[in-house]
């Protein structure tokens, strides 16, 4: 009976691919709230980005892709970054699947998390007005001589990441290299100007005092009878 209810909730049969099936089996153990979020095609990426967390996010992206690749997936980000390889795994999956992936910065997107924020579908990269973004070069804060972790590898990886930032922000590669030499913090409006996001969202309660260049969750700023999620 429980299985039937879950199938009715998701509106599909079990996916046949191993990764998608594993994601579906895991859903039977998660709270109802998270199950509802997955049904709404929302994936949260919060806290340090490890290989384990990367695998969980990828499983959900693939599951939602196999369920219906015509609908968007909403990636909500609140992270100070983490493993470069783990983030690149998520990035590659975002670019591999056919579903477009929208991104939303919940409070902060620092280091490698900012790359995923910038990698969202064009025109659908959003940030709340009181959020912050930080970009910098990889391994900047690692301890020990650079030679211990491979200078050539770091240089190639840095070049790769700079090219990704340049592609998604449409900033010249020279400016990306200059900006990532040090920790560069940006407000929501600065992140929009830099090209990391496309839209700044003002929380509903602050919509009456929104600044130029920001957008309220409601079209006319008036109260609505039925509260909806920001992307509906």
RAUR-V979691 format. One line per field, one symbol per residue. ss: DSSP state (2 for helix, 1 for strand, 0 for the rest). phi: phi as a letter, one per 30 degrees, with the letter a starting at -180 (. if undefined). psi: psi as a letter, one per 20 degrees, with the letter a starting at -180 (. if undefined). A space follows every 10 residues. Layout:
# RAUR-V979691
ss=???
phi=???
psi=???
This chain:
# RAUR-V979691
ss=0222222222 0000000222 2222222000 0222222220 0111110010 2222222222 2222222000 0011111110 0102222222 2222220000 1111111111 0222222200 0000111100 0111100000 0000022220 2222222222 2222222220 0022222220 0001111222 2222000011 1102222220 0001110000 0000000000 00
phi=.ddddddddd iadddddedd ddddddddcc dddddddddd icbcbbidcc dddddddded dddddddadd cdcccccbac jldddddddd eddedddddd cdbbddaabc hddddddddd eeibcbbddc cbbbbaddid cddjedddci dddddddddd ddddedddci ceeddddddd dbdccbdddd ddddjdbcbc cceedcddcd cdjcbddcdc iddcdcdbde cd
psi=gggghhhhgi krrpqiqggh hhhghhhiiq rhghhgghhj kpppnqapor hghggggggh ggghghgoji qqpooppnqj bbpghgghgg ghghigqhpq oqqpohhqnq chhhghghjr ppikorpqhj rqqpqrqqjh jqqrqhhhjn ghgggggggg hhhgggghik qqhhhggghj hrooqqrghh hghhjhrhpp ppqgijhhkq rpirprhqgj irqqgopqqh i.
